[in-house]
Amino acid sequence: MDKLTPKQKAFADYFIETGNQTEAARRAGYKQPHVQGNQNLEKLSVKQYIDERMKKIESKRIASGDEVLQYLTAVMRGEIKDQFDLDASIQDRTKAAELLGKRHRLFTDKIEAEVQQQVVFIDEQELED
């Protein structure tokens, strides 16, 4: 990836913040922001920088699976307090345990089984003979 000039980097950062190419170019100090904003977005190096930054931002915003499991475990164990600094209710702890159990497939909601049986009829007279 080509190095960005300080102005291009500022443009990209402002674009991420505002989502508006003209406003980003204006804030970055370009003299013709409506033209130069569009030109910057056409440059591969600027696009790559914006894409990489957006991925990092999104990964920070969205909880990973491990984070969710850690949170549910902490609730289940009573390590997390509510907004009034009270212990989690037994109902909340049970719900967290239930969600963890489902994740680890500890419970079976539905069992499907295919059973094949063969029934044989025997005539009693044949047995006596």
C-alpha positions in Angstrom: 0.0 0.0 0.0 1.3 3.4 -0.9 2.0 5.8 1.9 -0.6 8.4 2.3 0.2 12.1 2.6 -0.7 13.8 5.8 -3.6 15.5 4.0 -4.9 12.2 2.5 -4.7 10.5 5.9 -6.6 13.4 7.5 -9.2 13.2 4.6 -9.6 9.5 5.2 -10.0 9.9 8.9 -12.5 12.7 8.5 -14.4 10.7 5.9 -14.7 7.8 8.3 -16.0 10.2 10.9 -18.5 12.1 8.7 -19.2 9.8 5.8 -19.2 12.9 3.6 -16.3 13.2 1.1 -16.7 17.0 0.6 -16.9 17.7 4.3 -13.9 15.4 4.9 -11.9 17.2 2.2 -12.8 20.6 3.5 -11.7 19.6 7.1 -8.5 18.2 5.7 -7.7 21.5 4.1 -8.2 21.0 0.4 -9.0 24.1 -1.6 -11.6 22.4 -3.9 -13.2 19.9 -1.5 -16.0 18.8 -3.8 -13.5 17.8 -6.5 -10.6 16.6 -4.3 -12.8 14.6 -2.0 -14.0 12.5 -5.0 -10.4 12.2 -6.3 -9.2 10.9 -3.0 -11.9 8.2 -2.8 -10.8 7.0 -6.3 -7.2 6.4 -5.1 -6.5 2.7 -4.2 -4.3 3.6 -1.2 -6.9 5.9 0.3 -9.6 3.3 -0.2 -7.5 0.5 1.4 -6.7 2.7 4.4 -10.4 3.5 4.9 -11.3 -0.2 4.6 -8.7 -1.3 7.1 -9.7 1.4 9.6 -13.4 0.5 9.2 -12.7 -3.2 9.8 -10.9 -2.3 13.1 -13.7 0.0 14.2 -16.3 -2.7 13.4 -14.4 -5.4 15.3 -14.3 -3.1 18.4 -18.0 -2.4 18.2 -19.3 -6.0 17.8 -18.8 -8.5 20.5 -17.0 -11.7 19.6 -18.4 -15.1 20.4 -15.8 -15.4 23.2 -16.9 -12.1 24.7 -20.5 -13.1 24.8 -19.6 -16.5 26.4 -17.5 -14.7 29.0 -20.3 -12.2 29.8 -22.9 -15.0 30.2 -20.5 -17.0 32.4 -19.9 -13.9 34.6 -23.7 -13.3 34.9 -24.3 -17.0 35.7 -21.7 -16.9 38.4 -23.1 -13.7 39.9 -20.0 -11.7 39.1 -21.9 -8.9 37.3 -24.1 -6.4 39.1 -27.1 -4.7 37.6 -27.5 -0.9 37.1 -28.4 -0.4 40.8 -25.3 -2.3 41.9 -27.4 -5.3 43.0 -26.5 -8.9 42.4 -28.0 -10.5 39.3 -31.3 -12.1 40.0 -31.6 -15.9 40.1 -33.8 -15.5 37.0 -31.0 -13.7 35.1 -28.4 -16.2 36.3 -30.6 -19.1 35.2 -31.2 -17.5 31.8 -27.5 -17.1 31.3 -26.9 -20.7 32.3 -29.6 -21.8 29.9 -28.0 -19.9 27.0 -24.6 -21.3 27.8 -26.1 -24.8 28.0 -27.6 -24.4 24.6 -24.4 -23.1 23.2 -22.6 -26.2 24.5 -25.5 -28.5 23.4 -26.1 -29.7 27.0 -29.8 -29.9 26.4 -31.8 -31.7 23.8 -34.9 -30.1 22.6 -35.9 -32.6 20.0 -34.6 -36.1 19.3 -35.2 -37.6 15.9 -34.8 -41.3 15.7 -35.5 -43.7 12.9 -36.4 -47.1 14.2 -36.8 -50.1 11.9 -38.6 -53.1 13.4 -39.5 -56.4 11.9 -42.4 -58.2 13.4 -42.6 -62.0 12.9 -45.8 -63.9 13.5 -45.4 -67.5 14.6 -48.2 -69.9 14.4 -48.7 -71.7 17.7 -49.5 -75.0 16.0 -46.1 -75.0 14.2 -44.4 -74.7 17.6 -46.3 -77.7 19.0 -45.4 -80.0 16.1 
